Amino acid sequence: MTDKSIRIMFTTAAWFNWVAGGAVVVNAGWLFGLFGITPLPTEPLFPQLFAWVVIVFGIGYFWASRDPVANVPVIKLGMIGKLSVVLVSLASVLTGSVSWQIMLLVSIDLLYAILFWRALKAIQG
C-alpha cells in the first residue's frame, strides 16, 4: 500500500464509522430494518453507547489518515476493534440472538480490519 492509499483508506474508514454511528444515534431501528436484522433494538441506551464508540473510533481513523506512522497504536486498536465487532456479531448469529443479516453490515468491518493489517505491514516494513 502506498502512503496515499493508506491515507485515503483511513479517511473512508472514518467516514464509514461516522455514517454508521450517526445512523444508529438517529434511529438504530431504521438501520437494522434497512438490512433486515432482527430483533430490532428496543433498549435505546446500549445502541446509543455503541454508536458513540463507533463515532469516536472514526476520530481515531481520521487521525490515522493525517499521520499513519504516528498513529500506529490507533491503527492496531482499530484493527482489534473491527475484528471484535465481527467476532461478537458472528457469535450472536450462531447463538440465535440476532439474524444472519448483521453479517452483511459487519463484513465491511472485516474488510477494514484486513486493510488496516495491510497498512500496518506497509508502515512498519
NORDA-V767347 format. One record per helix or strand of 3 or more residues. SS is the DSSP state (2 for helix, 1 for strand). FROM is the first residue (numbers start at 1). TO is the last residue. If there is no record, write none. Layout:
SS FROM TO
SS FROM TO
This chain:
2 3 35
2 44 66
2 72 94
2 102 124
